[in-house]
């Protein structure tokens, strides 16, 4: 399928706010920053910006053609986005991880509503057919396989951190697949989060290098799929989001857990559960509804600023 027509770039305050949303989502195991980018209508431009980091960019830099180089990587888009993203991770890593540990029902109820709202929104605008339905089913199955894996115990040496970062970033860029959850599966989540809090560069540098490597390689494949089989690729991504709802359902019961070296409880296996009481269900439904309403409001903002997403 032909490349989708370009849309006007959103203004930097919207892009900055999108970065904040992506960063806050990436901290939570079960929620994907890619999902937030998809909901907010900047996913296509994000992929274009990342694929601009190539040999042609190096050639432009060698020639001193700074304006062309900046345009190739959408620098005016990337700077506010990354500023918001990294600022959000640094500012929100403590409250988000606190909510994850102490108020998971409230946190996941809100994210559940966000994702349900975005699924409905994308389904309303997508072009469906047999191939699209099959692609969506494949996405659902793949997401369920990923989010039901049991965490393993892994070392925290630089090589393991490097490839863990590469795997996690590939998940983070996919709507519905949580990079933080894959870090949990790989036994790296608590270690990386504690390193972010303490700015422990011995951990963060190899992890970041792995993220950069995985991002540059994987995004090219994803963008190629979107340009060649756009409708089916969007359906596949939507399937990832549907499958991820299993992990984001706020009411759960722990089947198996352990305590790591830093005294933190790590859930190894859990299962879906019913609400403890009616009041808990009511609060969760209110937060889910707030998430759905937020997505609806964001659609109106997208239409005003011209940030149309791929399913349109």
C-alpha positions in Angstrom: 0.0 0.0 0.0 1.2 3.5 -0.8 2.7 5.8 1.9 0.0 7.8 3.7 -0.1 11.5 2.9 1.9 13.7 5.3 0.0 15.7 7.8 0.8 19.0 9.4 3.2 18.7 12.4 1.6 19.4 15.8 2.9 22.4 17.7 5.7 21.9 20.2 3.5 22.2 23.4 1.4 19.3 22.2 4.4 17.3 21.3 6.0 18.1 24.7 2.8 17.0 26.5 2.8 13.8 24.4 6.4 13.1 25.6 5.2 13.5 29.2 2.4 11.0 28.6 4.8 8.5 26.9 7.3 8.7 29.7 4.7 8.2 32.4 3.4 5.1 30.5 6.8 3.6 29.9 7.5 3.5 33.6 4.5 1.2 34.3 4.8 -2.5 33.6 1.8 -3.3 31.4 1.5 0.1 29.6 3.3 1.0 26.4 4.7 4.4 25.5 3.9 3.4 21.9 0.3 3.1 22.9 0.3 6.7 24.1 2.0 7.9 20.9 -0.7 6.0 18.9 -3.5 7.5 21.0 -2.0 11.0 20.7 -1.7 10.9 16.9 2.1 11.2 16.7 3.1 7.6 16.1 3.7 7.9 12.3 5.8 11.0 12.7 7.8 9.3 15.5 8.7 6.4 13.2 9.7 8.8 10.4 11.9 10.8 12.8 13.7 7.7 14.1 14.3 6.2 10.6 16.0 9.5 9.7 19.1 8.4 11.7 20.9 6.7 8.9 23.9 7.0 6.6 22.3 9.9 4.6 22.1 11.8 7.9 25.9 11.3 8.4 26.6 12.5 4.9 24.5 15.7 5.5 26.4 16.3 8.8 29.8 15.8 7.1 28.8 18.4 4.4 27.7 20.8 7.2 24.2 20.9 5.8 22.7 21.4 9.3 19.2 22.5 8.2 18.7 19.4 5.9 20.0 17.1 8.7 17.6 18.7 11.2 14.7 18.3 8.8 15.7 14.6 8.1 15.3 13.6 11.8 12.4 16.0 12.4 14.5 17.8 15.1 11.7 20.3 15.9 9.5 17.4 16.7 12.1 15.2 18.5 13.5 17.8 20.9 10.2 18.7 22.7 9.1 15.0 22.5 12.3 13.6 24.1 12.4 16.5 26.6 8.9 15.7 27.8 9.6 11.9 27.8 12.9 12.0 29.7 11.6 14.7 32.0 8.5 12.7 32.7 10.6 9.5 33.5 12.8 11.4 35.9 10.0 13.3 37.6 7.3 10.6 37.7 9.4 7.5 38.3 8.9 7.8 42.0 5.1 8.6 42.1 4.3 6.2 39.3 6.3 3.3 40.9 4.7 4.2 44.2 1.2 3.9 42.7 2.2 0.7 41.0 3.3 -0.8 44.3 0.6 0.7 46.6 -2.4 1.6 44.4 -2.2 -0.6 41.3 -6.0 -0.8 40.9 -6.4 3.0 40.5 -3.4 3.2 38.2 -4.3 0.4 35.9 -8.0 1.3 35.9 -7.1 4.6 34.3 -4.7 3.1 31.8 -7.3 0.4 31.0 -9.8 3.1 30.1 -7.2 4.9 27.9 -6.5 1.8 25.9 -10.1 0.8 25.6 -10.9 4.3 24.3 -8.1 4.2 21.8 -9.1 0.7 20.5 -12.6 1.9 19.9 -11.3 5.1 18.2 -8.9 3.2 15.9 -11.6 0.5 15.1 -14.0 3.3 14.1 -11.5 4.7 11.6 -9.7 1.6 10.4 -10.5 -0.2 7.1 -11.3 -3.8 7.8 -11.2 -6.9 5.7 -10.2 -10.6 6.1 -6.5 -9.8 6.1 -7.0 -7.1 8.7 -9.0 -9.4 11.0 -6.3 -12.1 10.7 -3.6 -9.6 11.4 -5.5 -8.3 14.5 -6.0 -11.9 15.7 -2.2 -12.5 15.3 -1.5 -9.3 17.3 -3.9 -10.4 20.1 -2.2 -13.8 20.4 1.3 -12.4 20.3 0.5 -9.9 23.0 -1.1 -12.5 25.2 2.0 -14.7 24.8 4.3 -11.9 25.8 2.3 -10.6 28.8 1.7 -14.0 30.3 5.4 -14.9 30.6 6.8 -15.6 34.0 9.7 -13.3 35.2 13.1 -15.0 35.3 16.3 -14.3 37.3 19.0 -12.7 35.2 22.3 -11.1 36.0 22.8 -7.3 35.8 26.1 -7.3 33.9 26.6 -4.7 31.0 25.9 -7.3 28.2 22.7 -8.5 29.7 21.6 -4.9 30.3 22.4 -4.0 26.7 20.3 -6.7 25.1 17.5 -6.3 27.7 17.4 -2.6 26.6 17.2 -3.6 22.9 14.3 -6.0 23.6 12.5 -3.6 25.9 12.7 -0.6 23.4 11.2 -2.8 20.6 8.3 -3.5 22.9 7.9 0.1 24.0 7.6 1.3 20.4 4.7 -1.2 19.8 1.3 0.0 20.9 0.0 -2.4 23.5 3.2 -4.2 24.3 4.9 -2.9 27.5 8.7 -2.6 27.5 8.6 -2.2 31.2 6.7 -5.5 31.5 9.4 -7.3 29.4 12.0 -5.8 31.7 10.0 -7.4 34.5 10.0 -10.7 32.7 13.8 -10.4 32.1 14.3 -9.7 35.8 15.7 -6.2 35.1 12.7 -3.9 36.0 13.5 -3.1 39.6 17.2 -2.9 38.9 16.7 -0.4 36.1 14.1 1.7 37.9 16.3 2.0 41.0 19.2 3.0 38.7 17.0 5.7 37.2 16.2 7.0 40.7 19.8 7.0 41.7 21.3 8.0 38.3 23.6 5.0 38.4 25.3 5.4 35.0 27.1 2.0 35.2 23.6 0.5 34.6 22.0 3.3 32.5 24.7 3.6 29.9 24.7 -0.1 28.6 20.9 -0.1 28.9 20.6 3.1 26.9 23.0 1.8 24.2 20.9 -1.3 23.9 17.7 0.8 23.6 19.3 2.9 20.8 20.5 -0.1 18.9 17.1 -1.9 19.1 15.2 1.2 18.2 17.2 2.0 15.1 16.9 -1.5 13.8 13.3 -2.3 14.7 11.6 0.9 13.6 12.8 0.5 10.0 11.0 -2.9 9.8 7.9 -1.4 11.4 7.8 1.6 9.1 8.3 -0.7 6.1 5.3 -2.8 7.2 3.2 0.3 7.6 4.1 1.7 4.1 3.7 -1.7 2.4 0.7 -3.2 4.2 -0.8 -0.2 6.0 -4.2 -1.5 6.9 -3.0 -4.9 8.0 -0.2 -3.3 10.1 -2.6 -1.0 11.9 -4.8 -4.0 12.6 -1.8 -5.9 13.9 -0.9 -3.0 16.2 -4.5 -2.8 17.4 -4.4 -6.5 18.2 -1.4 -5.9 20.4 -3.4 -3.3 22.3 -6.4 -5.7 22.7 -4.1 -8.5 23.9 -2.4 -6.2 26.4 -5.8 -5.6 28.2 -5.3 -8.9 30.0 -2.2 -7.5 31.8 -3.8 -4.1 32.5 -7.0 -5.4 34.0 -6.8 -3.7 37.4 -8.2 -6.5 39.6 -5.7 -9.3 40.0 -4.7 -12.0 42.5 -1.1 -13.0 43.0 -0.3 -16.7 42.5 3.4 -16.6 43.0 5.8 -13.9 44.2 9.3 -13.4 45.5 11.4 -10.7 47.2 14.4 -9.4 45.3 17.8 -8.4 46.7 16.6 -4.9 47.5 13.6 -6.1 49.5 11.1 -5.4 46.8 8.2 -7.7 46.1 8.2 -9.1 42.6 5.1 -10.8 41.3 6.0 -13.9 39.3 2.5 -15.1 38.4 -0.9 -13.6 38.8 -4.4 -14.0 37.4 -7.5 -12.0 36.7 -9.8 -11.4 39.7 -13.1 -9.8 40.6 -13.3 -6.5 42.5 -13.0 -6.8 46.3 -16.2 -4.8 46.8 -18.7 -2.5 45.1 -16.9 0.7 46.1 -13.7 -0.5 44.6 -15.4 -1.4 41.4 -17.2 2.0 41.2 -13.9 3.9 41.6 -12.3 1.8 39.0 -15.1 2.3 36.5 -14.9 6.1 37.1 -11.2 6.0 36.3 -11.8 3.8 33.3 -14.5 6.3 32.1 -12.1 9.2 32.7 -9.5 7.4 30.5 -12.1 6.9 27.7 -13.2 10.5 27.9 -9.6 11.7 27.8 -9.0 9.7 24.5 -12.2 11.3 23.1 -10.9 14.7 24.0 -7.5 14.0 22.5 -9.2 13.1 19.3 -10.8 16.5 19.1 -7.3 18.1 19.8 -5.8 16.0 17.1 -8.4 17.2 14.6 -7.7 20.8 15.5 -3.9 20.6 15.2 -3.8 18.2 12.3 -2.2 15.2 14.0 -4.1 12.5 12.2 -3.1 8.9 13.1 -2.5 6.0 10.8 -5.9 4.4 11.2 -7.7 7.4 9.8 
